[in-house]
């Protein structure tokens, strides 16, 4: 608990370098920017009335990710209204074009990579110096951003919901860490409230965001089992 109280964010220069590394490394997916809609993109986006604007906004609350009524027997039951809303906004920007979607995927991946590095820094500095934590975080960002396991999520626009959910989950967890380390009750309450709001948004982007509750539980359990003063 004492160590957690000393948790601080990187300074502006360090934060800027982390973002720059994330953007530069994410550029390895830039060759997908001019790709068209492929595979599931057609069903979830191009042929989805909830995305193309041929349905009311309220329909997003009663339809699944693929545009079918949730009560329909053939519905996939994947409830991701926030992801569908993101698709709808991107479609309105340039109807029929996949370019805005690919740009959003690339930007979201750069953001997620930056947040991953920020989380790495936040945890590592509990045991190492800020200097060591910072450089380790840069390597973490570079590895995360360029790892081929993310190829489908970044290059296939329908998977934007996954990257969006990941970014929201990481943001939620970072706020949770701030709430845990804050000595100010109002600040802790605000950070906790923000964390729960981002958690809800993550789940509404893709249901796997709910696994973050398990991460919260595991983190609290490890904090309780940690030696006093660690």
Secondary structure, DSSP 8 states (H G I E B T S, - for coil): -TTGGG-----HHHHHHHHHHHHHHHGGGGGGTT----TTHIIIIIT-HHHHTSS-GGGGGTB-TTS-BTTSTT------HHHHHHHHHHHHHSTT-SHHHHHHHHHHHHHHHHHHHHHHHHHHTTTS-HHHHHHHHHHHHHHHHH-GGGHHHHHSGGGHHHHHHHHHHHHHHHHHHHHHH-S-HHHHHHHHHHHHHHHHHHHHH-GGGGGHHHHHHHHHHHHHHS-TT-
